[in-house]
Amino acid sequence: MRDYTEIFSQAIKKKESYDVKKLEQIINSQNEFHCGDYDEWADEYWYMLIPKELKRYDEYYGYLSKEYPLALLSEKCPDKLKAIFSENGILYSLLEEPLSCDENILKQYVHGKIVFDEHFVDTCDYSFDDERFFWLMQKYETGFQNYIDSGCFMIKEIR
């Protein structure tokens, strides 16, 4: 599992100078890339990076944050797209799932969802009236997780 705390926090610091619409236009002006989802309502916080001529749904280059200058890229991402990110001051990294990130940093990327690191249990850093303990027990009782574990999550959970 790879820790993304450093790159996520660096992107937060660079947020003020980020113009996602300008970057989207630059990427889409290339004949081989599409930045965005074909159904725009699909994701409010991350654009999907895909080939202009999509042949298979799983053929993607990664994800671009709409809020922060950050791209998480697949192994299939072409060097030309990486060069566009470099030229425009966008931080990028290989997307390796599952991801890990400091919970306070990750909370800034996630909206409307509960975020905490399940490892608080390992240090006995809780009381039984702790809300995190409630959500953790609910997961064990129902098998359904109603929160994001910042210590181990997938990209689909934060999109």
C-alpha positions as CSV (number, residue, x, y, z in Angstrom):
1,M,0.0,0.0,0.0
2,R,1.4,3.4,-1.0
3,D,1.1,6.5,1.2
4,Y,0.0,9.6,-0.8
5,T,0.1,12.0,2.1
6,E,3.0,14.0,0.8
7,I,1.7,14.6,-2.7
8,F,-1.8,15.3,-1.5
9,S,-0.5,17.9,1.0
10,Q,1.8,19.5,-1.7
11,A,-1.2,19.9,-4.0
12,I,-3.3,21.6,-1.3
13,K,-0.5,24.2,-0.9
14,K,-0.6,24.9,-4.7
15,K,-4.5,25.2,-4.9
16,E,-4.6,29.0,-5.2
17,S,-2.8,29.0,-8.6
18,Y,-4.8,26.1,-10.1
19,D,-7.1,26.7,-13.0
20,V,-8.7,23.3,-13.8
21,K,-10.8,24.7,-16.7
22,K,-7.7,26.0,-18.5
23,L,-5.9,22.7,-18.0
24,E,-9.0,20.8,-19.2
25,Q,-8.9,22.9,-22.4
26,I,-5.2,22.2,-23.0
27,I,-5.6,18.5,-22.6
28,N,-8.8,18.3,-24.7
29,S,-7.1,20.4,-27.5
30,Q,-4.8,17.5,-28.1
31,N,-6.2,15.0,-30.6
32,E,-5.5,12.0,-28.5
33,F,-6.8,12.8,-25.0
34,H,-10.1,13.5,-23.3
35,C,-10.2,15.1,-19.8
36,G,-13.6,14.7,-18.2
37,D,-16.4,12.2,-18.0
38,Y,-18.6,11.7,-21.0
39,D,-21.5,12.0,-18.5
40,E,-20.5,15.2,-16.7
41,W,-22.6,14.5,-13.6
42,A,-20.6,11.3,-12.9
43,D,-18.1,12.9,-10.7
44,E,-18.0,16.3,-9.0
45,Y,-14.4,16.2,-7.8
46,W,-12.2,14.2,-10.2
47,Y,-12.0,14.2,-14.0
48,M,-11.3,10.9,-15.8
49,L,-8.3,11.0,-18.2
50,I,-9.0,8.7,-21.2
51,P,-8.1,8.3,-24.8
52,K,-10.1,10.5,-27.3
53,E,-11.1,7.3,-29.1
54,L,-12.2,5.1,-26.2
55,K,-12.3,1.4,-27.1
56,R,-12.9,-0.1,-23.7
57,Y,-14.2,1.4,-20.5
58,D,-11.1,0.1,-18.5
59,E,-8.8,1.9,-20.9
60,Y,-8.0,5.0,-18.9
61,Y,-4.9,7.1,-18.1
62,G,-5.9,8.2,-14.6
63,Y,-7.8,10.9,-12.7
64,L,-7.3,14.6,-12.4
65,S,-8.5,16.4,-9.3
66,K,-10.9,19.3,-10.1
67,E,-9.9,21.1,-6.8
68,Y,-6.2,20.6,-6.5
69,P,-3.3,20.4,-9.0
70,L,-3.0,16.6,-8.7
71,A,-3.3,13.7,-11.1
72,L,-3.2,10.0,-10.2
73,L,-2.1,8.1,-13.3
74,S,-2.3,4.6,-14.5
75,E,0.7,2.7,-16.0
76,K,-0.9,3.3,-19.4
77,C,-0.6,7.1,-19.2
78,P,1.4,8.4,-22.2
79,D,4.5,10.5,-21.6
80,K,2.9,13.3,-23.7
81,L,0.2,13.7,-21.1
82,K,2.7,13.6,-18.2
83,A,4.6,16.4,-20.1
84,I,1.4,18.5,-20.2
85,F,1.1,18.1,-16.4
86,S,4.8,19.0,-15.8
87,E,4.5,22.1,-18.1
88,N,1.4,23.3,-16.1
89,G,2.7,22.7,-12.6
90,I,0.5,19.7,-11.9
91,L,1.7,17.1,-9.5
92,Y,1.3,13.6,-10.6
93,S,1.9,10.1,-9.3
94,L,1.3,6.5,-10.3
95,L,-2.0,5.3,-9.0
96,E,-1.4,2.2,-6.9
97,E,-4.4,0.8,-5.0
98,P,-5.1,0.6,-2.2
99,L,-4.1,4.1,-1.2
100,S,-3.2,5.5,2.2
101,C,-3.2,9.1,3.3
102,D,-3.2,11.1,6.6
103,E,-6.8,11.5,7.6
104,N,-6.6,15.3,8.0
105,I,-5.2,15.7,4.5
106,L,-7.6,13.2,3.0
107,K,-10.6,15.0,4.5
108,Q,-9.8,18.0,2.3
109,Y,-10.3,15.9,-0.8
110,V,-13.5,14.1,0.4
111,H,-16.9,15.8,0.6
112,G,-20.0,14.6,2.4
113,K,-18.3,11.4,3.7
114,I,-16.9,10.4,7.1
115,V,-13.1,9.9,7.0
116,F,-10.9,8.4,9.7
117,D,-8.0,5.9,10.0
118,E,-9.1,2.6,11.5
119,H,-5.7,2.2,13.1
120,F,-6.9,4.3,16.0
121,V,-8.1,1.0,17.5
122,D,-4.6,-0.4,17.5
123,T,-3.4,2.3,19.8
124,C,-6.5,2.1,22.1
125,D,-7.0,5.8,21.4
126,Y,-10.7,5.9,21.8
127,S,-13.6,5.7,24.2
128,F,-16.7,3.6,23.6
129,D,-18.7,6.8,22.9
130,D,-16.3,7.8,20.2
131,E,-18.1,8.2,16.8
132,R,-15.3,6.4,15.0
133,F,-15.9,3.3,17.3
134,F,-19.6,3.4,16.4
135,W,-18.9,3.4,12.6
136,L,-16.3,0.6,13.0
137,M,-18.7,-1.5,15.0
138,Q,-21.5,-0.9,12.5
139,K,-19.1,-2.2,9.8
140,Y,-18.4,-5.4,11.7
141,E,-22.1,-5.9,12.5
142,T,-23.5,-5.2,9.0
143,G,-20.6,-5.9,6.8
144,F,-21.2,-2.4,5.2
145,Q,-18.6,0.4,5.6
146,N,-20.2,3.9,5.8
147,Y,-16.9,5.7,6.0
148,I,-13.6,6.0,4.2
149,D,-10.6,4.4,6.0
150,S,-7.8,6.8,5.3
151,G,-5.3,4.1,6.1
152,C,-6.6,1.9,3.2
153,F,-9.0,3.1,0.5
154,M,-9.6,2.9,-3.2
155,I,-9.9,5.7,-5.7
156,K,-13.6,5.0,-6.3
157,E,-14.2,5.8,-2.6
158,I,-13.0,9.4,-3.0
159,R,-14.4,10.1,-6.4
